[in-house]
Each structure stands twice: as structure tokens, then as C-alpha cells.
Amino acid sequence: MFSFTLLAFLCCAFSLSAGAIVKRYASHSGEYGGTLGTRFSHSVNQLDGPITAIKIRVYSSYITGLQVRYGRDWSDYVGGTAGELHHIVLHPGEGIDHVSGMADSYLRKLEFHTSLRRHFSFGVAAGTAFSGIPLFPNSALSYLSGRADSSYVYAISFHWLMRRTQGNQLQAKTN
């Protein structure tokens, strides 16, 4: 009798929780670039909110470093300190729709394209071209991962998440 009661309880609990399951459409593109460096991931940072700003450091023909602001909080900086630091700030509700670039053993160029049709380009045309795009429509860049060391960013991956929309803009997480 106890096992029957336990089984019935588990079935009811499962059916109640199944109604609360929400589909989230996520996709991934990359890894673009080389195999050197240590892996990094901003998967935990995405919980702070959508991407609101990006810092990119460029030296000669290399992307040497990057840092991303998720909501109001910055991720750890990855890469080196050589080169010029560039700063992108997204408008409220703006998301990154796709990222293109070039890479070989190193990350050479990054181009960010936003939902407000803005375009930001960093680095030089060297290596093999890539285009990181989401699998599902109405998705935005959710977080970055890749490979870096204390001098360079060697490779990058893009992680996309379908947006919850209000009108045509990405809803920002509020704290």
C-alpha cells in the first residue's frame, strides 16, 4: 500500500510540475578560432540580465581581450591588455542579432549587428570568415564562451536565446 501511495504521489507531483515547464529556445554557434588558451564561459553571467555593453580590446591584427556587461554587472575580463579598448553600449531593449568575424589560430575580427540595425566592427580582415547566427528567429545573443590566455582571445562561441518581446524590443531584466 505504501508503494502505491508513493507512486500516486510522484505521478501527481510530476503532472503538476509538467504544467509549469516553459519551452526556451536556445542555440549555439561556434567555436570559431584556434585551440590554444584556457576555456572561458559567461553562462552564469547571463543570469544577471541581457547583454547591455561590450568592451573589446584590439592590438595590431588581433582581438586581445573582451568583457561583457550583463544587465548592470560586468563579466570577468578575458585576454590581454595590449591594444586599444573599444566600448559598445546597447540602447534599452536592443539586442545583438548576429555576429560575424574572422579567425585563424587567433580571433582577428568581430562585427556585432543589433536589432536596431546598428553595426560595430573591430579588428582586421585576416583568416577565415565566420557568421554566428541563432537557430531560431527573434533570438538575441545571450552569452559568450571561448578560449583565451593573458595575451589573446583565441576562439569564441555565441549562445543565443529566443527573446521575450514587447513590441519589437528585447525586454531587459529589472532588479
C-alpha positions as YAML, in Angstrom:
chain: A
units: angstrom
residues:
- id: 1
  name: MET
  ca: [0.00, 0.00, 0.00]
- id: 2
  name: PHE
  ca: [2.87, 2.38, 0.85]
- id: 3
  name: SER
  ca: [4.48, 1.91, -2.59]
- id: 4
  name: PHE
  ca: [1.15, 2.54, -4.32]
- id: 5
  name: THR
  ca: [0.65, 5.78, -2.33]
- id: 6
  name: LEU
  ca: [4.21, 6.88, -3.06]
- id: 7
  name: LEU
  ca: [3.78, 6.13, -6.76]
- id: 8
  name: ALA
  ca: [0.49, 8.06, -6.89]
- id: 9
  name: PHE
  ca: [2.09, 11.00, -5.10]
- id: 10
  name: LEU
  ca: [5.04, 11.06, -7.51]
- id: 11
  name: CYS
  ca: [2.71, 10.90, -10.54]
- id: 12
  name: CYS
  ca: [0.65, 13.84, -9.23]
- id: 13
  name: ALA
  ca: [3.78, 15.86, -8.44]
- id: 14
  name: PHE
  ca: [5.18, 15.19, -11.90]
- id: 15
  name: SER
  ca: [1.97, 16.17, -13.68]
- id: 16
  name: LEU
  ca: [1.71, 19.38, -11.63]
- id: 17
  name: SER
  ca: [5.31, 20.33, -12.38]
- id: 18
  name: ALA
  ca: [4.96, 19.42, -16.07]
- id: 19
  name: GLY
  ca: [2.37, 22.15, -16.45]
- id: 20
  name: ALA
  ca: [4.95, 24.67, -15.25]
- id: 21
  name: ILE
  ca: [7.55, 23.70, -17.86]
- id: 22
  name: VAL
  ca: [8.24, 26.58, -20.20]
- id: 23
  name: LYS
  ca: [9.93, 25.97, -23.53]
- id: 24
  name: ARG
  ca: [13.03, 28.08, -24.01]
- id: 25
  name: TYR
  ca: [14.59, 28.04, -27.42]
- id: 26
  name: ALA
  ca: [18.35, 28.28, -27.23]
- id: 27
  name: SER
  ca: [21.07, 27.67, -29.79]
- id: 28
  name: HIS
  ca: [24.83, 27.87, -30.11]
- id: 29
  name: SER
  ca: [27.21, 28.85, -32.91]
- id: 30
  name: GLY
  ca: [30.97, 28.36, -32.97]
- id: 31
  name: GLU
  ca: [33.65, 27.75, -31.68]
- id: 32
  name: TYR
  ca: [35.47, 29.97, -34.18]
- id: 33
  name: GLY
  ca: [39.25, 30.32, -33.96]
- id: 34
  name: GLY
  ca: [42.18, 28.37, -32.57]
- id: 35
  name: THR
  ca: [42.65, 25.70, -29.94]
- id: 36
  name: LEU
  ca: [45.15, 27.45, -27.65]
- id: 37
  name: GLY
  ca: [44.28, 29.16, -24.39]
- id: 38
  name: THR
  ca: [42.02, 28.25, -21.49]
- id: 39
  name: ARG
  ca: [38.27, 27.88, -21.87]
- id: 40
  name: PHE
  ca: [36.05, 30.64, -20.51]
- id: 41
  name: SER
  ca: [32.27, 30.89, -20.32]
- id: 42
  name: HIS
  ca: [29.85, 33.60, -19.32]
- id: 43
  name: SER
  ca: [26.99, 31.13, -18.88]
- id: 44
  name: VAL
  ca: [26.44, 32.18, -15.27]
- id: 45
  name: ASN
  ca: [26.67, 35.90, -16.13]
- id: 46
  name: GLN
  ca: [23.61, 35.71, -18.37]
- id: 47
  name: LEU
  ca: [21.51, 35.32, -15.23]
- id: 48
  name: ASP
  ca: [22.31, 38.99, -14.42]
- id: 49
  name: GLY
  ca: [20.27, 40.10, -17.46]
- id: 50
  name: PRO
  ca: [20.65, 40.65, -21.18]
- id: 51
  name: ILE
  ca: [23.85, 41.97, -22.73]
- id: 52
  name: THR
  ca: [23.92, 45.75, -22.30]
- id: 53
  name: ALA
  ca: [27.53, 46.63, -23.19]
- id: 54
  name: ILE
  ca: [30.73, 45.08, -24.55]
- id: 55
  name: LYS
  ca: [34.39, 46.07, -24.25]
- id: 56
  name: ILE
  ca: [36.73, 44.82, -27.00]
- id: 57
  name: ARG
  ca: [40.50, 45.30, -26.97]
- id: 58
  name: VAL
  ca: [42.30, 45.24, -30.34]
- id: 59
  name: TYR
  ca: [46.05, 45.22, -30.95]
- id: 60
  name: SER
  ca: [47.53, 45.11, -34.45]
- id: 61
  name: SER
  ca: [45.58, 42.33, -36.21]
- id: 62
  name: TYR
  ca: [44.33, 40.53, -33.09]
- id: 63
  name: ILE
  ca: [41.40, 40.71, -30.71]
- id: 64
  name: THR
  ca: [43.35, 40.68, -27.46]
- id: 65
  name: GLY
  ca: [40.60, 40.95, -24.85]
- id: 66
  name: LEU
  ca: [36.92, 41.28, -24.13]
- id: 67
  name: GLN
  ca: [34.44, 41.88, -21.36]
- id: 68
  name: VAL
  ca: [30.63, 41.88, -21.42]
- id: 69
  name: ARG
  ca: [28.11, 43.65, -19.22]
- id: 70
  name: TYR
  ca: [25.05, 41.53, -18.44]
- id: 71
  name: GLY
  ca: [22.30, 43.76, -17.05]
- id: 72
  name: ARG
  ca: [24.28, 46.03, -14.71]
- id: 73
  name: ASP
  ca: [27.14, 43.63, -13.92]
- id: 74
  name: TRP
  ca: [30.38, 43.11, -15.85]
- id: 75
  name: SER
  ca: [31.78, 39.66, -16.55]
- id: 76
  name: ASP
  ca: [35.39, 38.85, -15.79]
- id: 77
  name: TYR
  ca: [37.78, 40.33, -18.38]
- id: 78
  name: VAL
  ca: [39.36, 37.68, -20.63]
- id: 79
  name: GLY
  ca: [42.50, 38.08, -22.71]
- id: 80
  name: GLY
  ca: [45.38, 40.51, -22.69]
- id: 81
  name: THR
  ca: [45.86, 44.19, -22.00]
- id: 82
  name: ALA
  ca: [47.74, 45.23, -25.16]
- id: 83
  name: GLY
  ca: [45.96, 47.42, -27.68]
- id: 84
  name: GLU
  ca: [43.15, 49.94, -27.87]
- id: 85
  name: LEU
  ca: [40.00, 49.42, -25.80]
- id: 86
  name: HIS
  ca: [36.66, 49.98, -27.57]
- id: 87
  name: HIS
  ca: [33.31, 50.20, -25.82]
- id: 88
  name: ILE
  ca: [29.82, 49.37, -27.20]
- id: 89
  name: VAL
  ca: [26.76, 50.39, -25.21]
- id: 90
  name: LEU
  ca: [23.42, 48.96, -26.33]
- id: 91
  name: HIS
  ca: [20.24, 51.02, -26.18]
- id: 92
  name: PRO
  ca: [17.45, 49.85, -23.83]
- id: 93
  name: GLY
  ca: [15.70, 46.92, -25.49]
- id: 94
  name: GLU
  ca: [18.42, 46.47, -28.13]
- id: 95
  name: GLY
  ca: [19.87, 43.00, -28.64]
- id: 96
  name: ILE
  ca: [22.66, 41.54, -30.73]
- id: 97
  name: ASP
  ca: [21.07, 39.62, -33.64]
- id: 98
  name: HIS
  ca: [24.18, 38.11, -35.19]
- id: 99
  name: VAL
  ca: [27.96, 38.29, -35.03]
- id: 100
  name: SER
  ca: [30.36, 37.82, -37.89]
- id: 101
  name: GLY
  ca: [34.12, 37.92, -37.97]
- id: 102
  name: MET
  ca: [37.36, 36.30, -38.99]
- id: 103
  name: ALA
  ca: [39.68, 33.90, -37.21]
- id: 104
  name: ASP
  ca: [42.57, 31.51, -37.70]
- id: 105
  name: SER
  ca: [44.68, 30.42, -34.72]
- id: 106
  name: TYR
  ca: [43.59, 33.73, -33.16]
- id: 107
  name: LEU
  ca: [40.42, 35.78, -33.18]
- id: 108
  name: ARG
  ca: [41.09, 38.53, -35.73]
- id: 109
  name: LYS
  ca: [37.82, 40.41, -36.31]
- id: 110
  name: LEU
  ca: [34.38, 40.75, -34.69]
- id: 111
  name: GLU
  ca: [31.33, 42.51, -36.13]
- id: 112
  name: PHE
  ca: [28.22, 42.89, -33.99]
- id: 113
  name: HIS
  ca: [24.84, 43.50, -35.66]
- id: 114
  name: THR
  ca: [21.96, 44.67, -33.47]
- id: 115
  name: SER
  ca: [18.18, 44.59, -33.54]
- id: 116
  name: LEU
  ca: [18.21, 48.37, -34.13]
- id: 117
  name: ARG
  ca: [20.29, 47.81, -37.29]
- id: 118
  name: ARG
  ca: [23.46, 49.17, -35.71]
- id: 119
  name: HIS
  ca: [26.79, 47.63, -36.68]
- id: 120
  name: PHE
  ca: [30.08, 47.62, -34.74]
- id: 121
  name: SER
  ca: [33.30, 46.29, -36.29]
- id: 122
  name: PHE
  ca: [36.64, 45.59, -34.55]
- id: 123
  name: GLY
  ca: [39.89, 44.07, -35.82]
- id: 124
  name: VAL
  ca: [41.14, 43.32, -39.33]
- id: 125
  name: ALA
  ca: [40.18, 41.08, -42.22]
- id: 126
  name: ALA
  ca: [42.57, 38.15, -41.77]
- id: 127
  name: GLY
  ca: [41.87, 34.44, -41.51]
- id: 128
  name: THR
  ca: [38.67, 32.55, -42.30]
- id: 129
  name: ALA
  ca: [35.32, 34.36, -42.23]
- id: 130
  name: PHE
  ca: [32.54, 33.11, -39.95]
- id: 131
  name: SER
  ca: [28.97, 34.13, -39.23]
- id: 132
  name: GLY
  ca: [27.45, 33.33, -35.86]
- id: 133
  name: ILE
  ca: [23.68, 33.33, -36.18]
- id: 134
  name: PRO
  ca: [20.92, 31.96, -33.96]
- id: 135
  name: LEU
  ca: [18.97, 28.87, -34.96]
- id: 136
  name: PHE
  ca: [15.59, 30.34, -34.02]
- id: 137
  name: PRO
  ca: [14.07, 33.62, -35.25]
- id: 138
  name: ASN
  ca: [13.67, 36.50, -32.81]
- id: 139
  name: SER
  ca: [16.73, 35.42, -30.81]
- id: 140
  name: ALA
  ca: [19.45, 37.56, -29.25]
- id: 141
  name: LEU
  ca: [22.98, 36.90, -28.10]
- id: 142
  name: SER
  ca: [22.66, 35.59, -24.55]
- id: 143
  name: TYR
  ca: [26.30, 34.98, -23.59]
- id: 144
  name: LEU
  ca: [29.81, 34.28, -24.88]
- id: 145
  name: SER
  ca: [32.29, 31.48, -24.35]
- id: 146
  name: GLY
  ca: [35.62, 30.64, -25.92]
- id: 147
  name: ARG
  ca: [39.36, 30.35, -25.33]
- id: 148
  name: ALA
  ca: [41.82, 32.98, -24.12]
- id: 149
  name: ASP
  ca: [45.03, 33.47, -22.18]
- id: 150
  name: SER
  ca: [46.73, 36.51, -20.67]
- id: 151
  name: SER
  ca: [47.62, 37.85, -24.15]
- id: 152
  name: TYR
  ca: [44.93, 36.97, -26.70]
- id: 153
  name: VAL
  ca: [41.42, 35.73, -27.33]
- id: 154
  name: TYR
  ca: [41.95, 32.63, -29.46]
- id: 155
  name: ALA
  ca: [38.40, 31.45, -30.09]
- id: 156
  name: ILE
  ca: [34.81, 32.48, -29.47]
- id: 157
  name: SER
  ca: [31.35, 30.89, -29.36]
- id: 158
  name: PHE
  ca: [27.97, 32.58, -29.33]
- id: 159
  name: HIS
  ca: [25.00, 31.39, -27.29]
- id: 160
  name: TRP
  ca: [21.55, 32.57, -28.38]
- id: 161
  name: LEU
  ca: [18.22, 32.68, -26.60]
- id: 162
  name: MET
  ca: [14.80, 33.41, -28.03]
- id: 163
  name: ARG
  ca: [13.63, 36.82, -26.83]
- id: 164
  name: ARG
  ca: [10.53, 37.58, -24.88]
- id: 165
  name: THR
  ca: [9.26, 40.58, -26.74]
- id: 166
  name: GLN
  ca: [7.15, 43.56, -26.03]
- id: 167
  name: GLY
  ca: [6.60, 45.24, -29.36]
- id: 168
  name: ASN
  ca: [9.85, 44.77, -31.26]
- id: 169
  name: GLN
  ca: [12.30, 45.24, -28.39]
- id: 170
  name: LEU
  ca: [14.12, 42.89, -26.06]
- id: 171
  name: GLN
  ca: [12.80, 43.06, -22.53]
- id: 172
  name: ALA
  ca: [15.56, 43.87, -20.08]
- id: 173
  name: LYS
  ca: [15.66, 42.16, -16.69]
- id: 174
  name: THR
  ca: [14.96, 44.62, -13.92]
- id: 175
  name: ASN
  ca: [16.35, 44.28, -10.43]
...
